[in-house]
C-alpha cells in the first residue's frame, strides 16, 4: 500500500494512440515479461511465483477473487514501471510491500496465475498503477467514504475514472499530474475494489473504474509467461518443470495396454480439439459440444467476425467444475479484450469489436476440471 506521494517522470518522446471499437491501439512494442526483479533487501526474486503472490498477500490478502486479480495486474504494472525506470523496486509502503511475514494463500497465488504477464498500458507505456487502501465504501456507488485506518489520508489520491478516457481521465496526486504523462492514469482504492467485487464486478472493469475506459490490458511474453498463453491453473510451483518429473523406466509391456483404457469414475478425457494448450496451437471451430477441461488443461480456440460482433457462450455444470473464458486480440500487442468469470452454469461474452480474429482462452478456475462443456458462438 502506497501512501507517500511518488513523482512519476515521463521519459522519452510521446507515442500517440487512437481508440477504435472496444480496443486501444498503441505503439507499444511487444512486451517482454519481467521474470525476475531486484527487490531492496531481498535480492533477485522470481516475479510470477514469488514476488507477486507475496505482494498480493501483503497488500490485499483475503480480498474477493476479482479484487485479487485486479490487485495482481496493478502490482505487476507498477513493478514493470519501476524496473524500467530504476532497475529495482523497494519493499515497503513507498513502493509495494513484499515481505510482511504472511505467506500467500492458494487464492492469492491463483490471482497471479490467472493474470500472468498482464499489465496496464496507455500511449505506448506501462503505467504506474498506483493503489492505496482508501476508505471503506458501500455498494452500489463504491465511492467516497472516510472510514478505515487510512480513509481520510488517502481519499484524495483515489481516482474515479469510470466512463472517462483520453484527456478526461483524472490523474492521481501520487504522480506527476500532466496531460503529457501517459504513465499516471489514476489510483485504485483497494477497499473500493473489494466493494465493487462484492457487488459483482469483474477485475477488468474494476481496473477501468479507477484507471479509465481506454486503459490497455496487455500481456507480456517470455519464459515465465509463455507464448501469449497464461500458466495452466494448478497448485504451487510450475508442474511442467522437468526436474519434478524425471523420466520413467520404459514400461515392461509397452504394446499390451489398450489405447482406450476406461477412465476411473469422474475421470476426464481430452476432447477432439486437443492439443490446443497454447495460442499458437489454437483450434478453429464453430459451435461444438463434448469439450473438456482436464487436469492442467487450457483450451485456446480461434474465432472470427466480419460483422464487428461476437457472442460467446459456454454451457456446463458449474458443480462439476467452474470454468471461465477470456478473449484476446490476435494482433500484437496481444491484449485481453473481454472475459466472463461467473459462478453459474454458463459463461457469456457478448461484445462489439473490430472485425477480425480473436483467441478464446478457456480454463478451469483455480485448477478446476470439467469433463463436459459446450461452446456456442456467433458473429
C-alpha positions as CSV (number, residue, x, y, z in Angstrom):
1,X,0.0,0.0,0.0
2,X,1.5,3.3,-1.0
3,X,0.7,6.4,0.9
4,X,3.7,8.7,0.3
5,X,3.5,10.7,-3.0
6,X,5.8,9.4,-5.7
7,X,6.9,11.6,-8.6
8,X,6.3,10.0,-11.9
9,X,8.7,11.3,-14.6
10,X,7.9,10.6,-18.2
11,X,10.9,9.5,-20.2
12,X,11.4,9.6,-23.9
13,X,9.1,11.1,-26.5
14,X,5.4,10.7,-26.5
15,X,3.8,7.9,-28.5
16,X,0.3,8.6,-29.8
17,X,-2.6,6.3,-29.6
18,X,-6.1,6.1,-31.1
19,X,-9.2,4.5,-29.9
20,X,-11.2,2.3,-32.3
21,X,-14.1,0.0,-31.4
22,X,-13.5,-1.6,-28.0
23,X,-9.7,-1.8,-28.3
24,X,-6.9,0.7,-27.6
25,X,-4.3,0.7,-30.4
26,X,-0.9,1.9,-29.2
27,X,2.6,1.9,-30.5
28,X,3.7,-0.4,-27.7
29,X,6.3,-2.9,-28.9
30,X,5.8,-6.5,-27.9
31,X,6.2,-6.5,-24.1
32,X,8.9,-8.8,-22.7
33,X,8.0,-10.4,-19.4
34,X,10.0,-9.5,-16.3
35,X,10.7,-12.9,-14.9
36,X,12.9,-11.7,-12.1
37,X,13.2,-8.5,-10.1
38,X,15.7,-6.8,-7.9
39,X,13.9,-6.1,-4.6
40,X,15.5,-4.0,-2.0
41,X,16.7,-6.1,0.9
42,X,15.8,-9.4,-0.8
43,X,18.0,-9.5,-3.9
44,X,16.7,-11.1,-7.1
45,X,13.3,-12.6,-6.8
46,X,11.1,-14.7,-9.2
47,X,8.3,-12.4,-10.2
48,X,5.4,-14.6,-11.1
49,X,5.9,-17.4,-8.5
50,X,7.3,-15.5,-5.5
51,X,7.3,-11.7,-5.7
52,X,3.7,-11.0,-7.0
53,X,2.0,-13.7,-4.8
54,X,3.6,-12.1,-1.8
55,X,2.8,-8.6,-2.8
56,X,-0.9,-9.6,-3.4
57,X,-1.0,-11.3,0.0
58,X,0.7,-8.4,1.8
59,X,-1.1,-5.6,0.1
60,X,-4.7,-7.1,0.0
61,X,-4.7,-10.6,1.3
62,X,-8.1,-12.2,1.9
63,X,-9.9,-9.9,-0.6
64,X,-12.6,-11.3,-3.1
65,X,-11.2,-13.2,-6.1
66,X,-11.9,-10.5,-8.6
67,X,-10.2,-7.9,-6.4
68,X,-7.1,-10.1,-6.0
69,X,-6.9,-10.3,-9.8
70,X,-7.1,-6.6,-10.2
71,X,-4.5,-6.2,-7.4
72,X,-2.2,-8.6,-9.2
73,X,-2.4,-6.7,-12.5
74,X,-1.9,-3.4,-10.8
75,X,1.1,-4.6,-8.8
76,X,2.7,-6.2,-11.8
77,X,2.2,-3.0,-13.8
78,X,3.8,-0.9,-11.1
79,X,6.7,-3.3,-10.8
80,X,7.3,-3.1,-14.6
81,X,7.2,0.6,-14.4
82,X,9.8,0.7,-11.6
83,X,12.1,-1.8,-13.2
84,X,12.1,0.2,-16.4
85,X,12.9,3.4,-14.6
86,X,15.4,2.3,-12.0
87,X,16.2,-1.4,-12.3
88,X,14.8,-2.3,-8.9
89,X,11.9,-1.8,-6.5
90,X,11.6,-1.0,-2.9
91,X,10.0,-3.3,-0.3
92,X,7.6,-1.2,1.7
93,X,4.8,1.4,1.5
94,X,6.9,3.8,-0.6
95,X,6.5,1.2,-3.4
96,X,4.9,-2.2,-2.7
97,X,5.1,-4.5,0.3
98,X,6.8,-7.8,-0.5
99,X,7.9,-9.1,2.9
100,X,5.3,-8.9,5.6
101,X,5.6,-12.3,7.2
102,X,2.5,-13.6,5.6
103,X,2.6,-16.5,3.1
104,X,0.2,-16.3,0.1
105,X,-2.9,-18.4,0.1
106,X,-3.8,-20.5,-2.9
107,X,-6.4,-17.9,-3.8
108,X,-3.8,-15.2,-3.9
109,X,-1.4,-17.4,-6.0
110,X,-4.3,-18.2,-8.3
111,X,-4.9,-14.5,-8.9
112,X,-1.4,-14.1,-10.1
113,X,-1.5,-17.2,-12.3
114,X,-4.8,-16.2,-13.8
115,X,-3.4,-12.9,-14.9
116,X,0.1,-14.0,-15.7
117,X,2.1,-11.4,-17.6
118,X,-0.8,-8.9,-17.8
119,X,-0.1,-5.2,-17.3
120,X,-1.9,-1.9,-17.8
121,X,-0.7,0.4,-20.6
122,X,-1.5,3.7,-22.1
123,X,0.0,5.6,-25.0
124,X,2.7,3.0,-25.5
125,X,3.8,2.9,-21.9
126,X,3.2,0.5,-19.0
127,X,1.6,2.7,-16.4
128,X,2.5,3.4,-12.8
129,X,-0.7,1.7,-11.5
130,X,-1.0,3.5,-8.1
131,X,-3.1,1.9,-5.4
132,X,-3.9,2.8,-1.8
133,X,-6.1,1.2,0.8
134,X,-8.6,4.0,0.7
135,X,-11.8,4.4,2.8
136,X,-14.4,1.7,3.5
137,X,-17.2,2.1,0.9
138,X,-20.6,0.8,0.2
139,X,-22.3,-0.5,-3.0
140,X,-23.6,0.3,-5.4
141,X,-21.5,3.5,-5.8
142,X,-18.4,2.2,-4.0
143,X,-17.1,5.8,-3.9
144,X,-16.2,8.3,-1.2
145,X,-16.3,7.4,2.4
146,X,-13.9,8.1,5.2
147,X,-13.8,5.0,7.4
148,X,-10.8,2.8,7.8
149,X,-7.3,3.4,9.1
150,X,-6.3,5.5,6.1
151,X,-9.7,6.7,4.9
152,X,-9.2,10.5,5.3
153,X,-5.5,10.5,4.4
154,X,-5.8,8.6,1.1
155,X,-9.1,9.7,-0.2
156,X,-7.6,12.5,-2.2
157,X,-5.3,10.1,-4.0
158,X,-8.0,7.8,-5.3
159,X,-9.5,8.5,-8.8
160,X,-12.8,7.5,-10.2
161,X,-12.5,7.2,-13.9
162,X,-15.5,5.2,-14.9
163,X,-16.6,6.4,-18.4
164,X,-13.5,8.6,-18.8
165,X,-10.9,8.3,-21.5
166,X,-8.1,10.3,-23.1
167,X,-7.6,13.7,-21.6
168,X,-10.7,13.4,-19.4
169,X,-9.0,10.7,-17.2
170,X,-8.3,12.1,-13.7
171,X,-4.7,11.6,-12.7
172,X,-3.6,10.9,-9.2
173,X,-1.6,13.3,-7.0
174,X,0.7,10.4,-6.2
175,X,2.3,11.1,-9.6
176,X,3.2,14.0,-11.8
177,X,-0.1,15.4,-13.0
178,X,0.3,16.4,-16.6
179,X,-1.6,15.7,-19.8
180,X,1.7,14.5,-21.3
181,X,2.2,11.9,-18.7
182,X,0.8,8.6,-20.0
183,X,2.1,6.7,-17.0
184,X,-0.2,8.4,-14.5
185,X,-3.7,7.2,-15.2
186,X,-5.0,7.4,-11.7
187,X,-5.1,5.4,-8.4
188,X,-7.1,2.4,-7.3
189,X,-8.8,2.1,-3.9
190,X,-8.2,-1.4,-2.5
191,X,-11.3,-1.2,-0.2
192,X,-13.3,0.3,-3.1
193,X,-12.1,-2.6,-5.4
194,X,-13.4,-5.1,-2.8
195,X,-16.7,-3.1,-2.7
196,X,-17.0,-3.4,-6.5
197,X,-16.1,-7.1,-6.5
198,X,-18.7,-7.9,-3.8
199,X,-21.2,-6.1,-6.0
200,X,-20.5,-8.4,-8.9
201,X,-17.8,-6.5,-10.8
202,X,-15.1,-8.4,-12.7
203,X,-11.5,-7.5,-12.4
204,X,-11.0,-5.7,-15.8
205,X,-14.0,-3.5,-15.1
206,X,-12.6,-2.7,-11.6
207,X,-9.4,-1.6,-13.2
208,X,-11.2,0.6,-15.7
209,X,-13.3,2.1,-12.9
210,X,-10.1,3.6,-11.5
211,X,-7.7,3.9,-14.5
212,X,-10.0,4.9,-17.3
213,X,-12.1,3.2,-20.0
214,X,-9.2,3.4,-22.5
215,X,-6.6,1.7,-20.4
216,X,-4.9,-1.2,-22.2
217,X,-4.7,-4.6,-20.7
218,X,-1.7,-6.3,-22.4
219,X,0.1,-9.5,-21.8
220,X,3.9,-9.7,-21.8
221,X,5.6,-12.7,-23.3
222,X,8.5,-14.6,-22.1
223,X,9.8,-17.8,-20.5
224,X,7.9,-17.2,-17.2
225,X,4.6,-16.5,-19.0
226,X,4.6,-18.5,-22.2
227,X,3.9,-17.7,-25.8
228,X,0.9,-15.5,-25.4
229,X,-0.6,-18.0,-23.0
230,X,-1.3,-18.0,-19.3
231,X,0.0,-20.6,-16.9
232,X,-2.3,-23.6,-16.7
233,X,-4.0,-23.3,-13.3
234,X,-2.7,-25.7,-10.8
235,X,-1.2,-25.7,-7.3
236,X,2.1,-24.4,-6.2
237,X,5.2,-24.4,-8.4
238,X,5.2,-25.0,-12.1
239,X,4.2,-28.6,-12.7
240,X,6.0,-28.7,-16.0
241,X,9.4,-28.4,-14.5
242,X,11.3,-31.4,-15.9
243,X,13.3,-31.7,-12.7
244,X,10.0,-32.5,-11.0
245,X,9.1,-35.3,-13.5
246,X,12.2,-37.4,-14.1
247,X,12.0,-39.9,-17.0
248,X,10.4,-43.2,-16.0
249,X,12.0,-46.5,-16.9
250,X,10.5,-48.0,-20.1
251,X,7.3,-49.9,-19.5
252,X,8.0,-53.7,-19.4
253,X,4.9,-54.4,-21.6
254,X,4.7,-51.4,-23.9
255,X,2.4,-52.9,-26.5
256,X,0.0,-54.6,-24.2
257,X,-2.0,-51.7,-22.8
258,X,-5.1,-50.8,-24.9
259,X,-5.2,-47.2,-26.1
260,X,-8.8,-46.8,-24.9
261,X,-8.4,-47.9,-21.2
262,X,-11.5,-46.8,-19.4
263,X,-11.1,-43.7,-17.2
264,X,-11.7,-44.0,-13.5
265,X,-15.1,-42.8,-12.2
266,X,-15.2,-39.0,-12.5
267,X,-12.3,-39.0,-14.9
268,X,-11.7,-36.6,-17.7
269,X,-11.0,-37.4,-21.4
270,X,-9.2,-35.0,-23.7
271,X,-11.6,-33.6,-26.3
272,X,-11.4,-33.8,-30.1
273,X,-9.7,-30.3,-30.4
274,X,-6.6,-31.3,-28.4
275,X,-3.8,-30.5,-28.4
276,X,-4.7,-26.7,-28.1
277,X,-2.9,-25.6,-25.0
278,X,-1.4,-22.5,-26.5
279,X,-2.4,-19.7,-28.7
280,X,-0.1,-20.9,-31.4
281,X,-2.0,-24.2,-31.4
282,X,-5.5,-22.7,-31.2
283,X,-8.2,-24.7,-32.8
284,X,-10.5,-23.1,-35.3
285,X,-14.0,-24.4,-34.9
286,X,-17.7,-23.5,-35.0
287,X,-20.1,-24.2,-32.2
288,X,-19.3,-27.6,-30.7
289,X,-20.3,-29.9,-27.8
290,X,-18.3,-32.5,-25.9
291,X,-15.3,-30.4,-25.0
292,X,-13.4,-30.9,-21.7
293,X,-11.0,-29.2,-19.4
294,X,-8.9,-31.9,-17.8
295,X,-6.1,-31.6,-15.2
296,X,-3.6,-29.0,-16.2
297,X,-5.5,-28.2,-19.4
298,X,-6.4,-24.9,-21.0
299,X,-8.2,-24.7,-24.4
300,X,-7.3,-22.0,-26.9
301,X,-9.8,-21.6,-29.7
302,X,-9.8,-19.2,-32.7
303,X,-13.0,-17.4,-33.6
304,X,-13.6,-14.5,-36.1
305,X,-16.1,-11.9,-37.0
306,X,-16.8,-9.9,-40.2
307,X,-19.8,-8.1,-38.6
308,X,-17.9,-6.4,-35.7
309,X,-19.9,-8.5,-33.1
310,X,-19.1,-11.8,-31.3
311,X,-21.3,-13.7,-28.9
312,X,-19.5,-16.5,-27.0
313,X,-21.4,-18.9,-24.7
314,X,-20.0,-21.8,-22.7
315,X,-22.5,-24.2,-21.2
316,X,-21.5,-26.6,-18.4
317,X,-22.4,-27.9,-15.0
318,X,-20.8,-25.5,-12.5
319,X,-21.0,-28.0,-9.7
320,X,-18.8,-30.4,-11.9
321,X,-16.1,-27.8,-12.2
322,X,-16.0,-24.0,-12.6
323,X,-14.6,-22.9,-16.0
324,X,-14.0,-19.3,-17.2
325,X,-13.4,-17.8,-20.7
326,X,-11.3,-14.8,-21.8
327,X,-11.0,-13.2,-25.3
328,X,-7.7,-11.9,-26.6
329,X,-6.7,-9.9,-29.7
330,X,-4.6,-11.9,-32.2
331,X,-2.8,-8.7,-33.2
332,X,0.4,-7.7,-31.4
333,X,0.3,-6.5,-28.7
334,X,-1.8,-9.4,-27.6
335,X,-4.4,-7.8,-25.3
336,X,-7.2,-9.0,-23.1
337,X,-10.4,-7.9,-24.8
338,X,-13.2,-9.4,-22.6
339,X,-13.9,-12.2,-20.1
340,X,-16.6,-14.0,-18.2
341,X,-16.0,-15.3,-14.7
342,X,-19.4,-16.1,-13.2
343,X,-20.4,-18.9,-10.8
344,X,-23.3,-20.0,-12.9
345,X,-23.8,-22.9,-15.4
346,X,-22.7,-20.7,-18.3
347,X,-20.2,-18.0,-19.2
348,X,-21.2,-15.4,-21.8
349,X,-19.2,-12.7,-23.7
350,X,-21.3,-10.5,-26.0
351,X,-19.3,-7.8,-27.4
352,X,-19.0,-5.3,-30.3
353,X,-15.4,-5.1,-31.6
354,X,-13.3,-4.7,-34.7
355,X,-13.8,-7.3,-37.5
356,X,-11.1,-9.9,-37.4
357,X,-9.9,-13.0,-35.5
358,X,-9.8,-13.4,-31.7
359,X,-8.5,-16.1,-29.4
360,X,-10.6,-17.6,-26.7
361,X,-8.8,-18.9,-23.6
362,X,-11.0,-21.4,-21.7
363,X,-9.6,-22.8,-18.4
364,X,-10.7,-24.2,-15.0
365,X,-10.8,-21.6,-12.3
366,X,-8.2,-22.3,-9.7
367,X,-7.3,-25.5,-11.4
368,X,-10.8,-26.9,-11.7
369,X,-11.6,-29.7,-14.2
370,X,-14.8,-30.2,-16.1
371,X,-15.3,-33.3,-18.2
372,X,-18.0,-31.8,-20.5
373,X,-18.8,-28.4,-21.7
374,X,-20.3,-26.9,-24.9
375,X,-19.1,-23.9,-26.9
376,X,-21.6,-21.9,-28.9
377,X,-20.6,-18.8,-30.7
378,X,-21.9,-16.5,-33.4
379,X,-21.0,-13.2,-35.1
